[in-house]
Amino acid sequence: MSKRVRKSGRAASSVVDRREEARLKEIVESVGLPREPMVKFYRLPGDGRHILVGAISLDEFPMDSCEEYLREMFGGGEYLVRTVRSNGTFGPSRTVRIAERRYVHS
């Protein structure tokens, strides 16, 4: 009569966890993370949602006129400006309020 050697639940679980983690990592990498740093813009409508309205590469980002860029591209409102590193992780972010452009009739 042969005896079966049973793996402990924890050891079997860690093998599954490693396989699962490797597979998940493979899937994410196949989808493709950003390969260059970028800035994403989310409109904050005030109800807890974050609505992605645009993204731009860090090289194209207007460092000296972020507020004007947001106003021109998306209009006034409250936005989350969120940086994304080249490895796909989030960097620093900031919430900004942009006033509507006032038009003066002459």
Secondary structure, DSSP 8 states (H G I E B T S, - for coil): --------HHHHHHHHHHHHHHHHHHHHHHH---SS-EEEEEE--SSS--EEEEEEETTT--TT-HHHHHHHHH-SEEEEEEEE-TTS-EEEEEEEEE--------
